Structures are given as C-alpha cells and as structure tokens.
Amino acid sequence: QDMKTNSMSGEFFFHSRDELFMVKTVSKPEGKLLRRMVPSYQAHLHSEPRSFICRYAGTFRVEAPGLPQKYFILMRSVFDPSLTKEDFEVHDLKGSLVNRSKKEGQSVGKDQDWVDARECIHVPQPMRAEVCAVHAQDVAFLQRFGV
C-alpha cells in the first residue's frame, strides 16, 4: 500500500501517542549527515543546553530484503502536548519565502503566511543578547557541517 504525505520533501511524519516524540523519514544523504554529526551534536548540546536545535533521540536505518534502505529520525516534539491546537497558531518556519505558503486545507502556516499576517516574536530586552548568543553558537555548529 502506498503512503502519502503533504510534506514538500516527500518525507513522512508520525507522532507518538503522547505527542512527546516524532518519527520522520529522511533522505539517505540527510540520514548519513545526521549520523556523522552525532558526536559533535552531543558535545554541542552538552556545552550549550539552551540550544534551539531540535533534540534528536536517534537516527536509524532500516533494511529489509527486496526493499530499499530507509532512514528515519526520532526527535522530541517542539510542541507542549498539554496545549491544544486551539490555544495557538502553528507555523513551520524555514527562513525562506520560496514556495512557503500553506496550501488550501492545510492548518500549518509557513513563512509567507507569517509575513502576510505581520506576525512577530517579542523577546524582552534583557533576553535578546542571550537569545542571539545561543543562536550564533547554533549557527556556527551547523555551518561546520554545511547545514
């Protein structure tokens, strides 16, 4: 049976029953990259526990006779499962406006929808320097791997 996805990447997303974790299929190059990053990723999170980078619990490859290899990741959900979708709007922001609008019938907004709605995040002045410093460390880490 074919599985269908609404992801532009063609990958599939599955959530744990308690909504605390998410399983996502990834491409072979992405799976290999993530596996290569693991030691540095663990060191980065240990040295910067406030990191904004997703919390991965594992990267996996499944092999079965007669089928192509499939890579997937297990990660902590960024959403608090105690909140309902009625409590807030959800946007999947990637930092690009190219092909980044939600389609008819989709509930999750994207970058262009955020801009069109004139949304913004208000960070109190005392926290701005800290948020920017953590973000800069995350960017430096990801750039080391060409991400």
Secondary structure, 3 states (H helix, E strand, C coil): CCCCCCCCCCCCEEECCCCCEEEEEECHHHHHHHHHHHHHHHHHHHHCCCCCCCCEEEEEEECCCCCCCEEEEEEECCCCCCCCCCCCCCEECCCCCCCCCCCCCCCCEEHHHHHHCCCCCCCCHHHHHHHHHHHHHHHHHHHCCCC
